[in-house]
């Protein structure tokens, strides 16, 4: 055999060895991924069972739902078999969907959990409220320390300026606190305006009642 033939045979051997090594590596990676998927599906199955057990007990014991009504029907069994027909990956996806359904069922039965997002107006009250309380406190202090003759002037100045200042501070604070969430911040200006004007109304009512009973 000539040197050229020997070199060609060696090149063919190296190419074949490289292809075999690539196949081995691909098979090993696929086997590892499948094993990880099987393990994840097993853990997901444990979690789904743990979620369904208290729901089943609640339906049977508290709501008096018959056991026969909770058994899967033939059509549901066919759909479940089709969902897991794709192997471990399909089973994992079906189990995750089942867990999401269990979460939705808990939310429907028990209401939103402590981690559910607040409505904008309720969230904003936590910002506007302290500023409005500060306005009320300042007005009460001014009413107690202001001379009797200058009370209308103080009331006019506070009634016009302090609610506006409280609203502006609340507006800026909302942008600072919630502006990093992305998108436009819903500052609910009507809720803020009503909240910041409430101390003025309370002060006027209090002063009017005191003048009435004196």
Secondary structure by P-SEA (a helix, b strand, c coil): ccaaaaaaaaaaaaaaaaaaaaaaaaaaaaaaaaaaaaaaaaaaaaaaaaaaaaaaaaaccccccccccccccaaaaaaaaaaacccaaaaaaaaaaaaaaaaaaaaaaccccccccccaaaaaaaaaaaaaaaaaaaaaaaaacccccaaaaaaaaaaccaaaaaaaaaaaaaaaaccccccccccaaaaaaaaaaaaaaaaaaaaaaaaaac
